[in-house]
Amino acid sequence: MIKAYIDFWKRAFDFRGRSTRPDFWWTYLVNVIIMTILVVFCILIPLFSNVDFNDPALLNNPAELRQLIMGYAWPVMLFGLIELIP
C-alpha cells in the first residue's frame, strides 16, 4: 500500500507505461483516509476551541462565519489542490 502511494507521487508526470489496478485503488484509499483525517480535525478543532457557535452575532454574520470556516479548512483545500496535480 505504501509503495503504491509513493509510486503515485514519484511517477505523477511519467506518461510512459501504465499503473496497475491495485496501485490505483491503494492510492485512492490512502487519499480518502488522509482527506477524512483532515476533515475530522478541521471540524473538531473549532468545536473544542473557544468559538461560541450559539452566538447569534456569529451565525447571522455570513462574512465572519465564512472567515471562521476558511481559517480552519485551509489544510483540506491545500491537500485537495496538491492531490489534483498528479
C-alpha positions, 0 to 999 in steps of 0.5 A: 500500500505504501509503495503504491502511494509513493509510486503515485507521487514519484511517477505523477508526470511519467506518461510512459507505461501504465499503473496497475489496478491495485496501485490505483485503488491503494492510492485512492484509499490512502487519499480518502483516509488522509482527506477524512483525517483532515476533515475530522480535525478541521471540524473538531478543532473549532468545536473544542476551541473557544468559538461560541457557535450559539452566538447569534452575532456569529451565525447571522454574520455570513462574512465572519462565519465564512472567515471562521470556516476558511481559517480552519479548512485551509489544510483540506483545500491545500491537500485537495489542490496538491492531490489534483496535480498528479 
